[in-house]
Amino acid sequence: MALDDRTDPVQIIAKVGNFENRERAIEVWMYLATKAGWQVSLAAATPEKSHDGDCGIVDVEGLHYRIRLTPRVRTKLAETEGGTLTWRTVFAHAAWADPVLEPDNYVPYLGRG
């Protein structure tokens, strides 16, 4: 697979469901990233989770991404009201990647952020 053909890691969304545990969510995201052609591993030093939706940090070919598990994808929810089945659109949980920037948002090739 050519480098230009790969889906960017921030565009990889793993639909894992509302009740999936964080370890499973990061595993599914890593599987999808690997399937997209990326070399992915858990970061050696994963900082303590700073947010309820944080699953951990992964290394994608030298760049770090924080994997989050939050409501992010649209789905349909079936409800019955007065014996009538209705559908409404809601957000369901998914694992997704957020780039981890250097302290103070420093990006080496851009200078100070």
N, C-alpha and C positions, 0 to 999 in steps of 0.2 A: 504494500500500500504506500503510495507516495505521501510525503509529508503534507502537501497541500490538500490532499483528499480527506485528511482526518478532521473529525468534529472537534472544535475547541473544547477543552475540559469544562469551561463555564457553561457550555451549551448542553452538557450531558445531564439529563434529568432521570433519576431512577425512581419510578413510581413504586413505592414500597408499602403503601398503606398506612393508615393512622395508628396502628397498634404494633408496628414493627420495632424491635429494639435497635438501639444505636449501632451495636456491633454488626448486626445483619444489614443495616442500611448502608454502612460504609463498605461492607463486602460487596453488596450489589452494585454500588456506584463504581468501585474499583474494577469489578468484572466488566461493566459496560465500557469503562475507559480503556481497559485492556483490549476488549473486542473492537474498539474504535481505532486501535493501532498504537496506543500510548504505552510506555513502560511505566508502571505505577507500583509504588510500595508505600507502606506506612512510614511516616517520618520517624527517625530514630528517637528524637526527643519531642514527644507530643505534649504541649503545655496543658495544664489543667483546663477542663472545660470552663469557658467563661460565660457561656450563654446556655439556656435550657435546650436549644436546638443543636448545639455543637456535638458532632460525633467524633472528631479527631482531625489530625493533619496528615495529608498524604504528600508524597513527593512524586511529581510528574516530570520526569526527565530534567531534574534540577530545580524546578520551581515548586514552591509549596502552595497547597490549597487547603483551606479549612472546609471539611465536609459538614454540611448542615442538614438537619431533618426538621422541616417545617411545612405547613400548608403551602403548596406552590402549584399544584396542577388542578385543573378543572375536572369534575366528575359529576355524575348524576346521582341524586339521592331519592329513593322511592319512599313516599309517605302515604299513609291512608288517613283520610279525613272524612268522617261520616260515611265510611264504606266505599269511598271513591279513591282509587289509586292515582296519585299525582307524582310528578317528577319535578325536582328543582335542582338547579346547578349550585354546587358548593365547591370549596377547595379541599383537596385531599393532600395528605402528606407525601413528600418526595425528598430524596436525598439529592443535594446539589452542591456544587463547588463554588467557593468564594476565594479569590486570590489572597494570599497572605503577603502583604507588602512589608518592606523594611520599616524600622521605627521611623516615625514622623512621615510616613508615606513616601520615603525616599526610593526612587526608582533610578538605579545606577546610570542608565543611558539617557535619562531625562533631566537629571539633577534634582534639586529639592522640589517636593510636591507642594 
